């Protein structure tokens, strides 16, 4: 079971992800709406994993990945992207994100991405 921080500016997406994670035995220990909030909550909560949206107000997911990885080089981050954001996903992975899932979320893909990180 992983302790997870969900980062997405869309409440509906956070709720969908939270339901998928809960059904598979993971614990959502926090949610953030902006990249800036994600960095603050990461420091506070020290989750096992972060699911990170790319496009958000304030600070985008790419910058948030960079800042979280500066705080914790071992941080496990999975990007959540819309179709067509491949360039941004590649940039996030080059900065240390571990994987990505495409919205709308498919439960099996989300769970398999998380399980691979903890094997």
N, C-alpha and C positions, 0 to 999 in steps of 0.2 A: 504494500500500500504506500503510495506516494502522497506527500503533502504538497498541494499545488496552488500556485497563484495564477489566477486567470486575468489576463489583461486584454480588454476590448472596449471600445467606446460605445458599442451597441449592446444595450441591456439584453436584447433577445439572444444574441450570440453567446453572451456570458451564461445565460440561463440554459441554453441548449448544451453547451459544453459542460456546465455544472451537472446537469442530469446524466449525461453520458459517463462522466467520471465517477459520480456517485454509484451508478448502476454497476460499475466495475471495481468497486471497493476502494477507490481513491478518496482522499479527503481534500476538499477545497478549503484552504485556510485563509484565503483573501481574494479580493477582486480589486482591480484598478481600471480606471476609465481613460487615463492618459499615460504617456510614457514617463512623465515626471512622477506621477503617482506610483507607477510601477517600480521605479528605482527606490523611492521612499519605502514602499511596502516590502520590497525585497530585503532592504537593510533591516527592517523591523522584524519581519516574519521568518526570514531565511528558509524559504520553501525548498523542497527537493527538486521542484520543477516549475518552470514558468511557461504558460502558453501565451504567446505575444502576437497581438494584432500588428499589422504594419502601418496602416493609415489611421492616425489619431490626431486630435488637436493637441496643442501644447508642445509635445515632443513625440516624434514618430517612433515606431517600433525599432527601426534600425539604430537610431541614436540611443534608445533605451537599452538595447542589447549591448552596445558598446560600453555604456556606463555601468551596467550590471556586471559585465565581464571584467571591468577594471576593479570593481569591488571584490569580485569573486571569480577568479580565472576558471574555476571548476563548475560554474553555474550551468545548469542544464536548461536550455531554452528551446522550445519548439515554436516555430513561426506559424501563424494562422493567416493565410493569404487568400485573397479573392483571385479568381482566374485572371491571368494577364499581368500578374505582378512578379513574374519569374525573375526579372532583372533585380528587383528589390530583394527577393528571397535569396538569390545567389549572393548578394552583398551581405545580407544578414548572416548567412552561413560562413562567409569568409571572415566575418567578425566574431564567429564562435557559436552561432546558433547550431543546434545539433540536427534538426530535421524540420520538416514543414508539413502542414496539412492544409488542404484547400477547402474553402467555404463553398457551399454549405457543407457542414461536417457530416462525414460518414462515420458512424460509431466505430466500426471495425478498424478503419484507418487510424483514427485517433488513438484507440487502445493499442494497436500494434506499434505505433510510433513511440508511445510511452513505454510499453513493455520492452522494446529493443534498447531503450536507454538504460534500463535497470537490470538487464541480463548480465 
